[in-house]
Amino acid sequence: MPHVAPLKTADAPADSQPILEAIEKKFGKSLNIFSTLAHQPDVLGGTTQINDGILNDLPDKLREFAYYKASQVNGCEYCSHYHKAAAKKAGATDAQLAAIDDYAASDTFSDHEKAVLAYSEELTKTATVDPKIVSTLKEFLDDTQLVTLAATVALANFTNRINHGLDIELP
């Protein structure tokens, strides 16, 4: 049972309603995390703005690997559910998704993918990143892409904690 009930668009504060309508248009429905954040329109708006921002610059597959890995580390079933599907849509294979916990030893990931997964895992676990990992990333990511990667992992950790803190349920 969630700690805070998700709101239907018509029951949400006026400032949240157009955001929820845009989410419904984009996804075909409002997801529980957004319908719950609708209680606080500024938080909902900020979250969706960051979510939209991370869709730029970084290849979709790398972004989804980063988000999914952070969610796996945090044990967030809600985000893992959605971002596993998004990773698959972005080109991740079933073998890659099955090997995500042991990506470093897996031959199903490219060196670039392993570097992104290492970054996501380390930033999630320790809130820091080994400069060697960053150096490897900078061999194939520019500064804008690195900012987007950091924001992706940060957003994953934020949404994971929102989901856990409010006990948000999958529909």
C-alpha positions in Angstrom: 0.0 0.0 0.0 1.6 3.3 -1.0 2.2 5.9 1.6 0.7 8.6 -0.6 -2.0 7.8 -3.1 -1.4 8.7 -6.8 -3.7 11.4 -8.1 -6.0 11.3 -11.1 -5.4 14.2 -13.4 -8.7 15.8 -12.5 -8.0 15.6 -8.8 -4.4 17.0 -9.0 -3.5 20.6 -8.2 -4.1 22.9 -11.2 -0.4 23.3 -11.8 0.1 19.6 -12.0 -2.7 18.9 -14.4 -1.0 20.0 -17.7 2.1 18.1 -16.7 0.1 14.9 -16.1 -1.8 15.4 -19.4 1.6 15.6 -21.2 2.8 12.5 -19.5 -0.5 10.7 -20.4 0.0 11.8 -24.0 3.6 10.6 -24.1 3.1 7.2 -22.3 -0.5 6.5 -23.0 -1.2 6.8 -19.2 0.2 8.6 -16.2 2.7 6.5 -14.3 2.3 6.2 -10.6 5.5 8.0 -9.7 4.3 11.1 -11.6 0.7 10.8 -10.4 2.1 10.7 -6.8 4.5 13.6 -7.4 1.5 15.6 -8.7 0.7 16.4 -5.0 3.7 18.8 -5.2 3.6 20.5 -8.7 7.1 22.0 -8.5 8.7 18.7 -7.7 6.6 17.0 -10.5 7.7 19.8 -12.9 11.3 19.6 -12.0 11.4 15.9 -12.2 9.8 15.8 -15.6 12.1 18.6 -16.8 15.2 16.6 -15.8 13.7 13.4 -17.3 13.2 15.2 -20.6 16.7 16.7 -20.5 18.4 13.3 -20.1 16.8 12.2 -23.4 19.3 14.4 -25.2 22.9 13.9 -26.1 23.6 10.3 -24.8 22.8 7.3 -27.0 19.6 5.7 -25.7 21.1 2.3 -25.0 23.9 3.8 -22.8 21.4 6.1 -20.9 19.1 3.1 -20.2 21.9 0.9 -19.1 23.0 3.6 -16.6 19.5 4.1 -15.3 18.7 0.4 -15.1 22.0 -0.4 -13.4 21.5 2.3 -10.7 18.0 1.0 -10.1 19.3 -2.6 -9.8 21.9 -1.5 -7.3 19.2 0.3 -5.3 16.8 -2.6 -5.5 14.1 -0.4 -7.0 11.6 -2.8 -8.6 9.5 0.1 -10.0 12.3 1.8 -11.9 13.9 -1.5 -12.9 10.6 -2.6 -14.5 10.3 0.5 -16.7 14.0 1.0 -17.5 14.6 -2.7 -18.3 11.9 -2.4 -20.9 13.3 0.9 -22.1 16.8 -0.6 -22.4 15.4 -3.4 -24.5 13.6 -1.0 -26.7 16.9 0.9 -27.1 18.7 -2.2 -28.3 19.8 -4.1 -25.2 19.7 -7.9 -25.6 18.1 -10.3 -23.2 21.6 -11.7 -22.5 22.8 -8.2 -21.6 19.9 -7.6 -19.2 20.4 -11.0 -17.6 24.1 -10.3 -17.1 23.7 -6.7 -15.8 24.8 -7.8 -12.2 28.1 -9.2 -13.5 28.6 -6.9 -16.5 32.4 -6.5 -15.8 33.0 -10.2 -16.4 30.4 -10.5 -19.3 31.4 -10.6 -22.9 27.9 -9.4 -23.9 28.8 -5.7 -23.2 31.2 -3.5 -25.2 34.0 -1.7 -23.4 31.9 1.5 -23.7 28.9 -0.1 -22.2 31.0 -1.5 -19.3 32.4 1.9 -18.6 28.9 3.4 -18.4 27.8 0.6 -16.1 30.8 1.0 -13.9 30.2 4.7 -13.6 26.5 4.2 -12.8 27.3 1.5 -10.2 30.1 3.4 -8.5 28.2 6.7 -8.4 25.2 5.0 -7.0 27.1 3.0 -4.3 29.6 5.6 -3.2 28.4 9.0 -4.6 31.9 9.3 -6.1 33.6 7.9 -9.2 37.1 6.7 -9.8 38.9 9.1 -12.1 40.1 6.1 -14.2 36.4 5.4 -15.0 35.9 9.0 -16.0 39.0 9.0 -18.1 37.7 5.9 -20.0 34.3 7.6 -20.5 36.0 10.7 -21.9 37.6 8.6 -24.6 34.1 8.3 -26.2 31.8 10.8 -24.5 32.1 14.6 -24.8 31.5 16.9 -21.8 27.9 17.3 -22.6 27.3 13.6 -22.7 29.2 13.1 -19.5 26.9 15.7 -17.8 23.9 13.9 -19.2 25.2 10.6 -17.9 25.7 12.0 -14.4 22.2 13.5 -14.5 20.8 10.2 -15.6 22.4 8.3 -12.7 21.4 11.1 -10.3 17.8 11.0 -11.6 17.7 7.2 -11.2 18.8 7.5 -7.6 16.3 10.3 -7.0 13.4 8.3 -8.4 14.5 5.1 -6.7 14.4 6.9 -3.4 11.0 8.5 -4.1 9.6 5.1 -5.0 11.0 3.5 -1.9 10.2 6.5 0.4 6.6 6.6 -0.7 6.2 2.9 -1.4 5.0 3.6 -5.0 3.5 0.6 -6.6 3.7 -0.7 -10.2 0.3 -0.4 -11.8 
